[in-house]
Amino acid sequence: MTLKEIIGNKEVVSALEGMIRDGRVPHAIMLYENDGCGAMAVTLAFLSELFGSERKVSGIMHPDVHYVYPVASGTKVNEKVDKLRAELFLGYWRDLMKENPYALESEVNDAFGIAGKQTVINNAEAKEILETIYLTPVEGGWKAVVVYLPEKMNVSAANRLLKAVEEPPSKTVFLMITHAPEKVLQTISSRCQAMRLNPVSKEEVALALESRFGKSSADAAAAAQSAGGSVGEALRYLSGKEDSEERMGIFAGLMEAIDSKDLISALSFADTLAGLGSREKQKAFCKFAAECLRKIFLVQQDLTLIAGMTPEEEAVLREVASKCKKSFARLAIPHIDRAVLLIDRNVAQRIIFSDLVGKLYSIY
C-alpha cells in the first residue's frame, strides 16, 4: 500500500508525502489514533515510499525496519520477564499485520497468546533497539524503528532510549503509534513530531472494507455504522457478531433492571461482567457501553442520523433514550472510564463492576 492508497486523513498523508519529497523527515514521529483507525497502515505506506520497497515493507520483512511492541509471557512464548523481546513474537506480528494492519490492540494480544496479560516494553527491548540502530543498514539506505504503543514502555526502557530518540544515527527514523498519548512518558513524546489520525467517515470505512478487504457493500455499510470511524472496529464487528450480540444483551439487560429500579437484579450484571473471562473482554464491554451511551445522547438530541446505529442496536438504544434522564449519558461515561482504569490496575473485578452498576443506578 502506498500513501496515495490510504483512505481518509488526507492532511496527515499530504504532510508525510511532503516530508519525503522535500527530504525533511523528522527523526521521530508519533501518530496518535483511536484503536484500529489505520496508523499502522499509514506507517507501512510511509516507509514503503521512504525505503522505495513496498513489497518488503508491506510484507513486514524489510531488514532495516524493526518493530517494537508490548509483550508478556503467554501460551505461545513462555519466557522470563527480563528476557522478553518483541523479536520472539515477530512471526505472529508479521502474519497479523500482513493480513490486517488495522488490527485492534486486543487482536494483537490474541495473536501473541497473551490476552488478558499485563504487557510492557521493557529494558531488554530498549537494549536490543540500541544495539540495532547503530549497525550499518543492510540495504544501505534508511533505518526505521516502529514502536507500537509506546505508552506501555516502562521508565527504565524510556530513559535508555531517550538519547537515541532525540539524536538517532543518520537516516534513522522512529515511528511511534499510540492510543493514549497522555500516558507516553513526556521525555519521549516531547522529542517526537506529533500527528493526529482522526476517525474516518462511515463512507470511508465502508470503502476501505470493500476495496482492501473484499467485503460486500451491504456488510461494509452495516459495519461502518457502528465502527466509530475505525476500520479495525468494523472488521471486528464483521468477524465477531456474536460478541457484539452478547455485549448488547448485557447492556440491554442492565438498563432494563436499572429502569425497573431493581437494584438486586442490576447488581447481578456485575457478576456477569466480572465473569467475562479476561480484562480485555471487560474493557471491550466498557468501550461498547460508552459507545452506546454516546448514541443514546445523540438520539435524545434529535441527532439520530449521525448516531451510527445498526438496526440491531436501534430498538434498544431508542428505548433507553426515551426513559433515562438527558444527563445520564454525560454523567455515566466518566464512571465507565474509571472502571477501565481500575481494570488496568488489577482491582478486584466484582468490586469494580458492583461500584459501576451502583453509580449508573443512582444517576439513571
KAWOTA-V185744 format. One record per residue. RES is the residue in three letters. SS is DSSP state (H for helix, E for strand, C for the rest). PHI is phi in radians with two decimals (* if undefined). Layout:
BEGIN
RES;SS;PHI, RES;SS;PHI
END
This chain:
BEGIN
MET;C;*, THR;C;-1.79, LEU;H;-1.08, LYS;H;-1.15, GLU;H;-1.53, ILE;C;-1.19, ILE;C;-1.67, GLY;C;1.52, ASN;C;0.88, LYS;H;-1.10, GLU;H;-1.15, VAL;H;-1.13, VAL;H;-1.02, SER;H;-1.08, ALA;H;-1.13, LEU;H;-1.17, GLU;H;-1.08, GLY;H;-1.12, MET;H;-1.03, ILE;H;-1.18, ARG;H;-1.08, ASP;H;-1.59, GLY;C;1.16, ARG;C;-2.17, VAL;C;-1.41, PRO;C;-1.09, HIS;C;-1.31, ALA;E;-2.65, ILE;E;-2.18, MET;E;-2.04, LEU;E;-1.70, TYR;E;-1.82, GLU;C;-2.37, ASN;C;-1.32, ASP;C;-0.87, GLY;C;1.46, CYS;C;-1.60, GLY;C;1.82, ALA;H;-1.11, MET;H;-1.22, ALA;H;-1.07, VAL;H;-1.13, THR;H;-1.06, LEU;H;-1.13, ALA;H;-1.15, PHE;H;-1.07, LEU;H;-1.20, SER;H;-1.02, GLU;H;-1.35, LEU;H;-1.13, PHE;H;-1.52, GLY;C;1.17, SER;C;-2.62, GLU;H;-1.10, ARG;H;-1.07, LYS;H;-1.25, VAL;H;-1.22, SER;H;-1.14, GLY;C;-1.47, ILE;C;0.94, MET;C;-2.44, HIS;C;-1.32, PRO;C;-1.20, ASP;C;-1.85, VAL;E;-1.97, HIS;E;-2.01, TYR;E;-1.97, VAL;E;-2.23, TYR;E;-2.69, PRO;C;-1.23, VAL;E;-2.40, ALA;C;-2.69, SER;C;-1.26, GLY;C;-2.66, THR;C;-1.35, LYS;C;-1.77, VAL;C;-2.29, ASN;C;-2.06, GLU;C;-2.49, LYS;C;-1.12, VAL;H;-0.98, ASP;H;-1.27, LYS;H;-1.95, LEU;C;-1.22, ARG;C;-2.45, ALA;H;-1.05, GLU;H;-0.99, LEU;H;-1.17, PHE;H;-1.89, LEU;H;-1.05, GLY;H;-1.07, TYR;H;-1.19, TRP;H;-1.09, ARG;H;-1.06, ASP;H;-1.06, LEU;H;-1.22, MET;H;-1.26, LYS;H;-1.11, GLU;H;-1.40, ASN;C;-2.67, PRO;C;-1.23, TYR;C;-1.67, ALA;C;-0.98, LEU;C;-1.37, GLU;H;-0.98, SER;H;-1.13, GLU;H;-1.26, VAL;H;-1.09, ASN;H;-1.11, ASP;H;-1.09, ALA;H;-1.11, PHE;H;-1.46, GLY;C;1.28, ILE;C;-2.24, ALA;C;-1.00, GLY;C;1.48, LYS;C;-1.58, GLN;C;-1.39, THR;C;-1.79, VAL;E;-2.71, ILE;E;-1.76, ASN;C;-1.79, ASN;H;-1.16, ALA;H;-1.08, GLU;H;-1.17, ALA;H;-1.06, LYS;H;-1.07, GLU;H;-1.09, ILE;H;-1.10, LEU;H;-1.10, GLU;H;-1.20, THR;H;-1.43, ILE;H;-1.24, TYR;C;-1.60, LEU;C;-1.41, THR;C;-1.15, PRO;C;-0.99, VAL;C;-1.06, GLU;C;-1.78, GLY;C;1.34, GLY;C;-2.05, TRP;C;-1.34, LYS;E;-2.15, ALA;E;-2.45, VAL;E;-2.10, VAL;E;-1.73, VAL;E;-1.88, TYR;E;-1.60, LEU;C;1.15, PRO;H;-1.10, GLU;H;-1.14, LYS;H;-1.62, MET;E;-1.41, ASN;C;-1.36, VAL;H;-1.08, SER;H;-1.09, ALA;H;-1.15, ALA;H;-1.08, ASN;H;-1.12, ARG;H;-1.20, LEU;H;-1.51, LEU;H;-0.92, LYS;H;-1.13, ALA;H;-1.18, VAL;H;-1.21, GLU;H;-1.29, GLU;C;-2.39, PRO;C;-1.28, PRO;C;-1.04, SER;C;-0.98, LYS;C;0.99, THR;E;-2.17, VAL;E;-2.25, PHE;E;-1.70, LEU;E;-2.11, MET;E;-2.00, ILE;E;-2.09, THR;E;-2.15, HIS;C;-1.78, ALA;C;-2.53, PRO;H;-1.06, GLU;H;-1.20, LYS;H;-1.69, VAL;C;-1.28, LEU;C;-1.00, GLN;H;-1.01, THR;H;-1.10, ILE;H;-1.53, SER;H;-1.10, SER;C;-1.21, ARG;C;-1.77, CYS;C;-1.98, GLN;E;-1.47, ALA;E;-1.49, MET;E;-2.42, ARG;E;-1.65, LEU;C;-1.65, ASN;C;-1.42, PRO;C;-0.99, VAL;C;-1.60, SER;C;-1.25, LYS;H;-1.05, GLU;H;-1.14, GLU;H;-1.25, VAL;H;-1.05, ALA;H;-1.06, LEU;H;-1.09, ALA;H;-1.11, LEU;H;-1.11, GLU;H;-1.32, SER;H;-1.34, ARG;H;-1.69, PHE;H;-1.98, GLY;C;1.18, LYS;C;-1.38, SER;C;-1.19, SER;H;-1.09, ALA;H;-1.17, ASP;H;-1.13, ALA;H;-1.10, ALA;H;-1.14, ALA;H;-1.15, ALA;H;-1.18, ALA;H;-1.13, GLN;H;-1.06, SER;C;-1.93, ALA;C;-1.51, GLY;C;1.08, GLY;C;1.43, SER;C;-1.93, VAL;H;-1.10, GLY;H;-1.06, GLU;H;-1.14, ALA;H;-1.12, LEU;H;-1.14, ARG;H;-1.17, TYR;H;-1.02, LEU;H;-1.22, SER;H;-1.57, GLY;C;-2.39, LYS;H;-1.02, GLU;H;-1.09, ASP;H;-1.10, SER;H;-1.09, GLU;H;-1.14, GLU;H;-1.12, ARG;H;-1.11, MET;H;-1.15, GLY;H;-1.10, ILE;H;-1.15, PHE;H;-1.08, ALA;H;-1.12, GLY;H;-1.13, LEU;H;-1.12, MET;H;-1.11, GLU;H;-1.15, ALA;H;-1.15, ILE;H;-1.16, ASP;H;-1.10, SER;C;-1.41, LYS;C;1.01, ASP;C;-1.83, LEU;H;-1.12, ILE;H;-1.07, SER;H;-1.13, ALA;H;-1.09, LEU;H;-1.17, SER;H;-1.11, PHE;H;-1.27, ALA;H;-1.10, ASP;H;-1.15, THR;H;-1.07, LEU;H;-1.21, ALA;H;-1.13, GLY;C;-1.67, LEU;C;-1.17, GLY;C;1.98, SER;C;-2.75, ARG;H;-1.10, GLU;H;-1.10, LYS;H;-1.18, GLN;H;-1.15, LYS;H;-1.16, ALA;H;-1.11, PHE;H;-1.14, CYS;H;-1.04, LYS;H;-1.11, PHE;H;-1.09, ALA;H;-1.11, ALA;H;-1.12, GLU;H;-1.17, CYS;H;-1.07, LEU;H;-1.16, ARG;H;-1.05, LYS;H;-1.19, ILE;H;-1.06, PHE;H;-1.05, LEU;H;-1.14, VAL;H;-1.07, GLN;H;-1.16, GLN;C;-1.64, ASP;C;1.02, LEU;C;-2.06, THR;H;-1.03, LEU;H;-1.11, ILE;H;-1.83, ALA;C;-1.26, GLY;C;1.22, MET;C;-1.54, THR;C;-1.39, PRO;H;-0.98, GLU;H;-1.18, GLU;H;-1.42, GLU;H;-1.01, ALA;H;-1.07, VAL;H;-1.15, LEU;H;-1.22, ARG;H;-1.11, GLU;H;-1.15, VAL;H;-1.09, ALA;H;-1.07, SER;H;-1.34, LYS;H;-1.89, CYS;C;-1.48, LYS;C;-1.13, LYS;C;-1.21, SER;C;-1.58, PHE;H;-1.04, ALA;H;-1.06, ARG;H;-1.08, LEU;H;-1.40, ALA;H;-1.36, ILE;H;-1.05, PRO;H;-1.04, HIS;H;-1.19, ILE;H;-1.20, ASP;H;-1.05, ARG;H;-1.18, ALA;H;-1.06, VAL;H;-1.09, LEU;H;-1.04, LEU;H;-1.24, ILE;H;-1.08, ASP;H;-1.09, ARG;C;-1.56, ASN;C;1.11, VAL;C;-1.22, ALA;C;-0.93, GLN;H;-1.18, ARG;H;-1.12, ILE;H;-1.15, ILE;H;-1.00, PHE;H;-1.39, SER;H;-1.14, ASP;H;-1.13, LEU;H;-1.09, VAL;H;-1.05, GLY;H;-1.08, LYS;H;-1.14, LEU;H;-1.09, TYR;H;-1.07, SER;H;-1.28, ILE;H;-1.83, TYR;C;-1.08
END
